[in-house]
Amino acid sequence: MASPSHASEYPQYDAQSLLNSQPVIVTVIDPSTHQIQFQNQTGLNKFGDITGQACYDKIAGCRTPCDFCRMPEAMASDTVVSSEVPLAGIVIVCIMLISGLMVAYPIQPSVARSERHL
């Protein structure tokens, strides 16, 4: 089978539609200002439109960048980092990518750590 010779022969996907179809919260955060740049539909449903506002204020309810924030670590180490964070009665897993992308999803507190996969 011959491979496509032009990029236009590959399926085209709309990135925003793909992100909005995810059942997890996807938020893009400017790592230098902590400003929210983008939220997918799941994030909008959970938090409302908080674009342009500080993640620590609108997501975590803190006045300053969170003590548990691992974004600086992700940026400095050029790696993906993750952590479990208890917020407003739920525990979420935050995955920080070097680009400032945060993916978060709620977990059940009763689920043993060994049973979860990141």
DSSP file (Angstrom, degrees, kcal/mol; ACC not computed):
  #  RESIDUE AA STRUCTURE BP1 BP2  ACC     N-H-->O    O-->H-N    N-H-->O    O-->H-N    TCO  KAPPA ALPHA  PHI   PSI    X-CA   Y-CA   Z-CA
    1    1 A M              0   0    0      0, 0.0     2,-0.2     0, 0.0     0, 0.0   0.000 360.0 360.0 360.0 126.6    0.0    0.0    0.0
    2    2 A A        -     0   0    0      1,-0.1     3,-0.1     3,-0.0     0, 0.0  -0.467 360.0-122.6 -74.5 142.4    1.5    3.3   -1.0
    3    3 A S        -     0   0    0     -2,-0.2    -1,-0.1     1,-0.1     2,-0.0  -0.560  38.5 -89.2 -82.9 151.7    1.8    6.0    1.6
    4    4 A P        -     0   0    0      0, 0.0    -1,-0.1     0, 0.0     6,-0.0  -0.324  30.9-156.0 -60.4 138.6    0.1    9.4    1.0
    5    5 A S  S    S+     0   0    0      1,-0.1     2,-0.4    -3,-0.1    -2,-0.0   0.620  74.2  48.3 -92.7 -14.0    2.4   11.8   -0.8
    6    6 A H  S >  S-     0   0    0      1,-0.1     3,-1.9     0, 0.0     4,-0.3  -0.963  77.7-128.5-128.7 145.4    0.7   14.9    0.4
    7    7 A A  G >  S+     0   0    0     -2,-0.4     3,-1.6     1,-0.3    -1,-0.1   0.811 107.4  67.4 -58.5 -29.8   -0.3   16.0    3.9
    8    8 A S  G 3  S+     0   0    0      1,-0.3    -1,-0.3    -3,-0.0     4,-0.1   0.674  89.5  65.0 -67.6 -15.1   -3.8   16.8    2.5
    9    9 A E  G <  S+     0   0    0     -3,-1.9    -1,-0.3     2,-0.1    -2,-0.2   0.640  87.5  85.2 -81.3 -13.9   -4.3   13.1    2.0
   10   10 A Y  S <  S-     0   0    0     -3,-1.6     2,-0.0    -4,-0.3    -3,-0.0  -0.545  98.8 -89.6 -82.1 152.6   -4.1   12.4    5.7
   11   11 A P        -     0   0    0      0, 0.0     2,-0.5     0, 0.0    -1,-0.1  -0.368  41.9-136.1 -59.8 139.9   -7.3   12.8    7.8
   12   12 A Q        -     0   0    0     -4,-0.1     2,-0.4    -3,-0.1    -4,-0.0  -0.859  21.0-168.3-101.6 133.2   -7.7   16.4    9.1
   13   13 A Y        -     0   0    0     -2,-0.5     2,-0.7     4,-0.0     3,-0.1  -0.943  22.8-129.4-122.8 143.1   -8.7   16.9   12.7
   14   14 A D     >  -     0   0    0     -2,-0.4     4,-2.2     1,-0.2     5,-0.2  -0.828  17.3-151.9 -89.4 115.6   -9.9   20.0   14.4
   15   15 A A  H  > S+     0   0    0     -2,-0.7     4,-2.6     1,-0.2     5,-0.2   0.883  93.9  51.6 -58.3 -42.0   -7.8   20.2   17.6
   16   16 A Q  H  > S+     0   0    0      1,-0.2     4,-2.7     2,-0.2    -1,-0.2   0.900 109.1  50.4 -64.9 -39.3  -10.4   22.1   19.6
   17   17 A S  H  > S+     0   0    0      2,-0.2     4,-1.2     1,-0.2    -1,-0.2   0.901 111.0  49.8 -63.8 -40.0  -13.1   19.5   18.7
   18   18 A L  H  < S+     0   0    0     -4,-2.2     3,-0.3     2,-0.2     4,-0.3   0.929 113.8  44.8 -63.8 -45.1  -10.8   16.7   19.8
   19   19 A L  H >< S+     0   0    0     -4,-2.6     3,-1.4     1,-0.2    -2,-0.2   0.901 111.7  52.8 -65.8 -40.5  -10.0   18.5   23.1
   20   20 A N  H 3< S+     0   0    0     -4,-2.7    -1,-0.2     1,-0.3    -2,-0.2   0.726 102.9  59.0 -68.9 -20.7  -13.7   19.4   23.7
   21   21 A S  T 3< S+     0   0    0     -4,-1.2    -1,-0.3    -3,-0.3    -2,-0.2   0.517  83.5 105.3 -85.0  -4.3  -14.7   15.7   23.2
   22   22 A Q    <   -     0   0    0     -3,-1.4    20,-0.3    -4,-0.3     4,-0.1  -0.546  66.3-144.5 -79.8 140.5  -12.5   14.6   26.1
   23   23 A P  S    S+     0   0    0      0, 0.0     2,-0.2     0, 0.0    -1,-0.1   0.511  80.0  78.1 -80.5  -3.7  -14.2   13.6   29.4
   24   24 A V  S    S-     0   0    0     81,-0.1     2,-0.5     1,-0.0    18,-0.3  -0.675  93.8 -99.6-101.4 159.1  -11.2   15.0   31.4
   25   25 A I  E     -A  104   0A   0     79,-2.3    79,-3.0    -2,-0.2     2,-0.5  -0.663  37.4-170.6 -78.0 125.3  -10.5   18.7   32.1
   26   26 A V  E     +A  103   0A   0     -2,-0.5    14,-2.1    77,-0.2     2,-0.4  -0.981   9.9 172.2-119.3 120.3   -7.9   20.1   29.7
   27   27 A T  E     -AB 102  39A   0     75,-3.1    75,-3.8    -2,-0.5     2,-0.6  -0.993  23.6-148.2-130.6 132.8   -6.6   23.5   30.6
   28   28 A V  E     -AB 101  38A   0     10,-2.4     9,-3.6    -2,-0.4    10,-1.3  -0.902  22.5-172.0-101.0 125.4   -3.8   25.4   28.9
   29   29 A I  E     - B   0  36A   0     71,-3.6     7,-0.2    -2,-0.6    25,-0.1  -0.954  28.8-123.5-122.4 133.5   -2.0   27.7   31.4
   30   30 A D    >>  -     0   0    0      5,-3.0     4,-2.9    -2,-0.4     3,-0.6  -0.666  24.3-151.2 -71.3 113.7    0.7   30.3   30.8
   31   31 A P  T 34 S+     0   0    0      0, 0.0    -1,-0.2     0, 0.0    69,-0.1   0.746  90.2  52.1 -65.4 -22.6    3.4   29.0   33.1
   32   32 A S  T 34 S+     0   0    0      1,-0.1    -2,-0.0     3,-0.1    -3,-0.0   0.790 127.0  19.6 -83.9 -26.5    4.9   32.4   33.6
   33   33 A T  T <4 S-     0   0    0     -3,-0.6    -1,-0.1     2,-0.1     3,-0.1   0.541  92.0-129.3-116.5 -11.7    1.7   34.2   34.7
   34   34 A H     <  +     0   0    0     -4,-2.9    21,-2.8     1,-0.3     2,-0.3   0.631  56.5 151.4  66.3  15.5   -0.5   31.2   35.7
   35   35 A Q  B     -E   54   0B   0     -5,-0.4    -5,-3.0    19,-0.2     2,-0.5  -0.594  50.6-119.3 -79.0 137.3   -3.2   32.7   33.4
   36   36 A I  E     +B   29   0A   0     17,-2.6    16,-3.4    14,-0.4    -7,-0.3  -0.642  32.5 176.6 -77.0 124.6   -5.7   30.3   31.9
   37   37 A Q  E     +     0   0A   0     -9,-3.6     2,-0.3    -2,-0.5    -8,-0.2   0.735  63.8   5.6 -99.6 -30.2   -5.4   30.4   28.1
   38   38 A F  E     -B   28   0A   0    -10,-1.3   -10,-2.4    12,-0.1     2,-0.4  -0.990  53.8-168.6-156.4 144.5   -7.8   27.7   27.1
   39   39 A Q  E     -B   27   0A   0     -2,-0.3   -12,-0.2   -12,-0.2     2,-0.1  -0.996  21.1-133.0-131.4 140.4  -10.3   25.3   28.6
   40   40 A N     >  -     0   0    0    -14,-2.1     4,-2.4    -2,-0.4     3,-0.2  -0.332  40.5 -92.1 -80.7 176.6  -12.0   22.4   27.0
   41   41 A Q  H  > S+     0   0    0      1,-0.2     4,-2.5     2,-0.2     5,-0.2   0.852 126.7  55.5 -60.8 -36.5  -15.8   21.9   27.3
   42   42 A T  H  > S+     0   0    0    -20,-0.3     4,-1.7   -18,-0.3    -1,-0.2   0.913 109.8  46.8 -62.6 -42.1  -15.4   19.6   30.3
   43   43 A G  H  > S+     0   0    0    -19,-0.3     4,-3.0    -3,-0.2     5,-0.5   0.894 111.3  51.3 -65.3 -40.8  -13.4   22.4   32.1
   44   44 A L  H  X S+     0   0    0     -4,-2.4     4,-2.0     1,-0.2    -2,-0.2   0.900 109.6  50.7 -62.1 -40.5  -16.0   25.0   31.1
   45   45 A N  H  < S+     0   0    0     -4,-2.5    -1,-0.2    -5,-0.2    -2,-0.2   0.869 117.1  40.1 -64.9 -36.3  -18.7   22.7   32.5
   46   46 A K  H  < S+     0   0    0     -4,-1.7    -2,-0.2    -5,-0.2    -1,-0.2   0.919 135.0  13.8 -79.0 -46.2  -16.9   22.3   35.8
   47   47 A F  H  < S-     0   0    0     -4,-3.0    -3,-0.2     1,-0.3    -2,-0.2   0.530  95.7-127.2-111.4  -9.3  -15.5   25.8   36.4
   48   48 A G     <  -     0   0    0     -4,-2.0     2,-1.0    -5,-0.5    -1,-0.3  -0.274  62.4 -33.2  78.0-179.0  -17.3   28.1   34.0
   49   49 A D        +     0   0    0      1,-0.2    -5,-0.1    -2,-0.1    -1,-0.0  -0.643  68.7 155.8 -79.2 106.1  -15.4   30.4   31.6
   50   50 A I    >   +     0   0    0     -2,-1.0     3,-2.0     3,-0.1   -14,-0.4   0.086  18.2 146.8-116.6  20.1  -12.3   31.4   33.6
   51   51 A T  T 3   +     0   0    0      1,-0.3   -14,-0.2   -16,-0.1     3,-0.1  -0.323  68.6  22.8 -57.9 136.6  -10.1   32.1   30.6
   52   52 A G  T 3  S+     0   0    0    -16,-3.4    -1,-0.3     1,-0.3     2,-0.2   0.350 103.8 105.1  87.5  -5.8   -7.6   35.0   31.4
   53   53 A Q  S <  S-     0   0    0     -3,-2.0   -17,-2.6   -17,-0.1    -1,-0.3  -0.640  82.0 -86.8-105.6 165.4   -7.8   34.4   35.1
   54   54 A A  B  >  -E   35   0B   0    -19,-0.2     4,-2.5    -2,-0.2     3,-0.4  -0.508  25.5-143.7 -75.0 132.5   -5.2   32.8   37.4
   55   55 A C  H  >>S+     0   0    0    -21,-2.8     4,-2.5    -2,-0.3     5,-1.4   0.887 100.3  57.1 -61.0 -40.1   -5.5   29.0   37.7
   56   56 A Y  H  45S+     0   0    0    -22,-0.2     6,-3.5     3,-0.2    -1,-0.2   0.845 113.2  40.7 -63.8 -31.8   -4.5   29.1   41.4
   57   57 A D  H  >5S+     0   0    0     -3,-0.4     4,-0.6     4,-0.3    -2,-0.2   0.951 124.5  31.9 -78.0 -53.2   -7.5   31.4   42.1
   58   58 A K  H  <5S+     0   0    0     -4,-2.5    -3,-0.2     2,-0.1    -2,-0.2   0.763 130.4  30.3 -84.7 -26.6  -10.2   30.0   40.0
   59   59 A I  T  <5S+     0   0    0     -4,-2.5    -3,-0.2    -5,-0.3    -1,-0.1   0.862 134.5  23.9 -96.9 -46.2   -9.3   26.2   40.1
   60   60 A A  T  4<S-     0   0    0     -5,-1.4    -3,-0.2     2,-0.1    28,-0.2   0.619  94.7-127.0 -98.6 -14.1   -7.7   25.8   43.5
   61   61 A G     <  +     0   0    0     -4,-0.6     2,-0.3    -6,-0.3    -4,-0.3   0.810  60.8 138.7  72.9  29.5   -9.2   28.7   45.4
   62   62 A C        -     0   0    0     -6,-3.5    -1,-0.2    -7,-0.1    -2,-0.1  -0.728  55.4-140.5-104.8 156.2   -5.8   30.1   46.5
   63   63 A R  S    S+     0   0    0     -2,-0.3    -6,-0.1     2,-0.1    -1,-0.1   0.716  89.0  25.0 -85.3 -22.4   -4.7   33.7   46.6
   64   64 A T  S    S-     0   0    0     -8,-0.1     3,-0.1     1,-0.1    -2,-0.1  -0.840 112.4 -58.1-132.7 168.1   -1.2   33.0   45.3
   65   65 A P  S    S-     0   0    0      0, 0.0    -2,-0.1     0, 0.0    -1,-0.1  -0.221  71.9 -97.8 -50.5 138.3    0.4   30.2   43.2
   66   66 A C    >   -     0   0    0      1,-0.1     3,-1.2    -4,-0.1   -10,-0.0  -0.231  15.3-133.7 -64.3 142.6   -0.3   26.9   45.0
   67   67 A D  T 3  S+     0   0    0      1,-0.2    -1,-0.1    -3,-0.1     0, 0.0   0.820 109.7  51.3 -61.3 -31.0    2.3   25.3   47.2
   68   68 A F  T 3  S+     0   0    0      2,-0.0    -1,-0.2    15,-0.0     2,-0.1   0.443  79.4 128.0 -88.3   0.0    1.6   22.0   45.4
   69   69 A C    <   -     0   0    0     -3,-1.2     4,-0.2     1,-0.1   -13,-0.0  -0.359  35.2-175.4 -63.0 129.3    2.0   23.4   41.9
   70   70 A R     >  +     0   0    0      1,-0.1     4,-2.4     2,-0.1     5,-0.2   0.279  55.8 102.9-108.8   8.7    4.4   21.4   39.8
   71   71 A M  H  > S+     0   0    0      1,-0.2     4,-2.5     2,-0.2     5,-0.2   0.925  81.2  51.3 -58.5 -45.9    4.4   23.6   36.7
   72   72 A P  H  > S+     0   0    0      0, 0.0     4,-2.7     0, 0.0    -1,-0.2   0.899 110.6  50.0 -58.9 -37.6    7.8   25.1   37.6
   73   73 A E  H  > S+     0   0    0      2,-0.2     4,-2.5     1,-0.2     6,-0.3   0.911 110.1  49.7 -65.0 -42.7    9.2   21.6   38.0
   74   74 A A  H  X>S+     0   0    0     -4,-2.4     4,-1.1     1,-0.2     5,-1.0   0.908 114.3  45.4 -62.6 -41.7    7.8   20.5   34.6
   75   75 A M  H  <5S+     0   0    0     -4,-2.5    -2,-0.2     2,-0.2    -1,-0.2   0.921 116.0  45.1 -68.3 -44.0    9.3   23.6   33.0
   76   76 A A  H  <5S+     0   0    0     -4,-2.7    -2,-0.2    -5,-0.2    -1,-0.2   0.861 120.4  38.5 -69.6 -36.3   12.7   23.2   34.7
   77   77 A S  H  <5S-     0   0    0     -4,-2.5    -1,-0.2    -5,-0.2    -2,-0.2   0.567  97.8-133.0 -93.2  -9.3   13.1   19.5   34.1
   78   78 A D  T  <5S+     0   0    0     -4,-1.1     2,-0.3     1,-0.2    -3,-0.2   0.869  70.1 110.7  58.0  37.6   11.6   19.4   30.6
   79   79 A T  S   <S-     0   0    0     -5,-1.0     2,-0.4    -6,-0.3    -1,-0.2  -0.842  75.8 -99.5-133.2 170.2    9.5   16.5   31.7
   80   80 A V        -     0   0    0     -2,-0.3     2,-0.3    17,-0.1    17,-0.2  -0.790  40.8-174.1 -89.5 133.7    5.8   15.6   32.4
   81   81 A V  E     -C   96   0A   0     15,-2.1    15,-2.9    -2,-0.4     2,-0.3  -0.914   3.9-170.4-126.3 156.0    5.0   15.6   36.1
   82   82 A S  E     +C   95   0A   0     -2,-0.3     2,-0.3    13,-0.2    13,-0.2  -0.974   6.3 174.2-143.2 157.8    1.8   14.6   37.9
   83   83 A S  E     -C   94   0A   0     11,-2.0    11,-3.0    -2,-0.3     2,-0.5  -0.985  32.8-114.5-158.2 155.5    0.3   14.8   41.3
   84   84 A E  E     -C   93   0A   0     -2,-0.3     9,-0.2     9,-0.2    -2,-0.0  -0.827  35.0-171.6 -92.6 131.8   -2.9   14.0   43.2
   85   85 A V  E     -C   92   0A   0      7,-3.4     7,-3.0    -2,-0.5     2,-0.6  -0.983  19.0-139.8-130.5 121.9   -4.5   17.2   44.5
   86   86 A P  E     +C   91   0A   0      0, 0.0     2,-0.4     0, 0.0     5,-0.3  -0.712  32.9 169.6 -80.4 123.7   -7.5   17.4   46.9
   87   87 A L  E >   -C   90   0A   0      3,-3.4     3,-2.9    -2,-0.6   -26,-0.1  -0.996  56.8 -24.7-137.2 130.1   -9.8   20.3   45.8
   88   88 A A  T 3  S-     0   0    0     -2,-0.4     3,-0.1     1,-0.3    -1,-0.1   0.806 126.8 -40.7  41.4  52.3  -13.3   21.2   47.0
   89   89 A G  T 3  S+     0   0    0      1,-0.2     2,-0.3     0, 0.0    -1,-0.3   0.431 126.2  81.0  82.9  -2.5  -14.4   17.7   48.1
   90   90 A I  E <  S-C   87   0A   0     -3,-2.9    -3,-3.4    18,-0.1     2,-0.5  -0.897  70.1-131.6-128.8 162.4  -12.8   15.8   45.2
   91   91 A V  E     -CD  86 107A   0     16,-0.8    16,-2.8    -2,-0.3     2,-0.3  -0.966  26.1-170.0-111.5 129.4   -9.3   14.6   44.5
   92   92 A I  E     -CD  85 106A   0     -7,-3.0    -7,-3.4    -2,-0.5     2,-0.6  -0.882  20.9-132.6-116.7 152.9   -8.0   15.3   41.0
   93   93 A V  E     -CD  84 105A   0     12,-2.4    12,-1.3    -2,-0.3     2,-0.5  -0.922  23.6-159.1 -99.8 121.3   -4.9   14.1   39.3
   94   94 A C  E     -CD  83 104A   0    -11,-3.0   -11,-2.0    -2,-0.6     2,-0.6  -0.889   6.0-167.3-102.8 128.3   -3.1   17.0   37.6
   95   95 A I  E     -CD  82 103A   0      8,-2.5     8,-2.0    -2,-0.5     2,-0.5  -0.965   8.1-160.1-115.5 115.3   -0.7   16.2   34.8
   96   96 A M  E     -CD  81 102A   0    -15,-2.9   -15,-2.1    -2,-0.6     2,-0.3  -0.842   4.5-163.7-100.6 126.4    1.6   19.1   34.0
   97   97 A L    >   -     0   0    0      4,-2.4     3,-2.1    -2,-0.5     4,-0.2  -0.725  32.9-111.0-104.7 157.7    3.2   19.2   30.6
   98   98 A I  T 3  S+     0   0    0      1,-0.3    -1,-0.1    -2,-0.3   -20,-0.1   0.698 113.3  64.3 -63.4 -18.9    6.2   21.4   29.7
   99   99 A S  T 3  S-     0   0    0      2,-0.1    -1,-0.3   -69,-0.0     3,-0.1   0.498 122.5 -99.4 -82.5  -2.9    4.0   23.4   27.3
  100  100 A G  S <  S+     0   0    0     -3,-2.1   -71,-3.6     1,-0.3     2,-0.5   0.561  77.3 143.1  93.5  10.3    1.8   24.7   30.1
  101  101 A L  E     -A   28   0A   0    -73,-0.2    -4,-2.4    -4,-0.2     2,-0.5  -0.720  31.8-164.9 -86.7 129.9   -0.9   22.2   29.4
  102  102 A M  E     -AD  27  96A   0    -75,-3.8   -75,-3.1    -2,-0.5     2,-0.5  -0.969   4.8-169.7-115.1 128.5   -2.7   20.8   32.5
  103  103 A V  E     +AD  26  95A   0     -8,-2.0    -8,-2.5    -2,-0.5     2,-0.4  -0.974  13.6 178.6-112.8 127.2   -4.9   17.7   32.2
  104  104 A A  E     +AD  25  94A   0    -79,-3.0   -79,-2.3    -2,-0.5   -10,-0.2  -0.979   9.1 175.7-131.5 142.2   -6.9   17.0   35.3
  105  105 A Y  E     - D   0  93A   0    -12,-1.3   -12,-2.4    -2,-0.4     2,-0.1  -0.995  30.4-114.9-144.2 142.4   -9.4   14.3   36.1
  106  106 A P  E     - D   0  92A   0      0, 0.0     2,-0.3     0, 0.0   -14,-0.2  -0.441  29.3-165.6 -74.5 146.9  -11.3   13.5   39.2
  107  107 A I  E     - D   0  91A   0    -16,-2.8   -16,-0.8    -2,-0.1     3,-0.0  -0.910  27.3-107.0-126.0 157.9  -10.7   10.2   41.0
  108  108 A Q    >   -     0   0    0     -2,-0.3     3,-2.1     1,-0.1   -18,-0.1  -0.733  23.5-137.6 -82.7 127.8  -12.7    8.4   43.7
  109  109 A P  T 3  S+     0   0    0      0, 0.0    -1,-0.1     0, 0.0   -19,-0.0   0.784 102.2  60.2 -56.6 -26.5  -10.9    8.7   47.1
  110  110 A S  T 3  S+     0   0    0      2,-0.1     2,-0.5    -3,-0.0    -2,-0.0   0.590  79.4 102.9 -79.5  -9.2  -11.6    5.1   47.8
  111  111 A V  S <  S-     0   0    0     -3,-2.1     5,-0.1     1,-0.1    -4,-0.0  -0.630  78.2-122.6 -78.3 122.6   -9.7    3.9   44.7
  112  112 A A    >   -     0   0    0     -2,-0.5     3,-1.9     1,-0.1     4,-0.5  -0.334  15.6-121.2 -64.8 144.3   -6.4    2.4   45.8
  113  113 A R  G >  S+     0   0    0      1,-0.3     3,-1.4     2,-0.2    -1,-0.1   0.850 112.3  58.9 -54.3 -37.9   -3.3    4.1   44.2
  114  114 A S  G 3  S+     0   0    0      1,-0.3    -1,-0.3     3,-0.0    -2,-0.1   0.697 101.2  56.4 -68.2 -17.0   -2.3    0.7   42.8
  115  115 A E  G <  S+     0   0    0     -3,-1.9     2,-0.3     2,-0.0    -1,-0.3   0.563  93.8  84.2 -90.0  -9.0   -5.5    0.5   40.9
  116  116 A R    <   -     0   0    0     -3,-1.4     2,-0.4    -4,-0.5    -9,-0.0  -0.676  60.0-159.1 -97.7 149.8   -5.1    3.8   39.0
  117  117 A H              0   0    0     -2,-0.3    -3,-0.0     1,-0.1    -2,-0.0  -0.995 360.0 360.0-126.6 131.6   -3.2    4.3   35.9
  118  118 A L              0   0    0     -2,-0.4    -1,-0.1   -36,-0.0    -2,-0.0   0.414 360.0 360.0 -94.3 360.0   -1.8    7.7   34.7
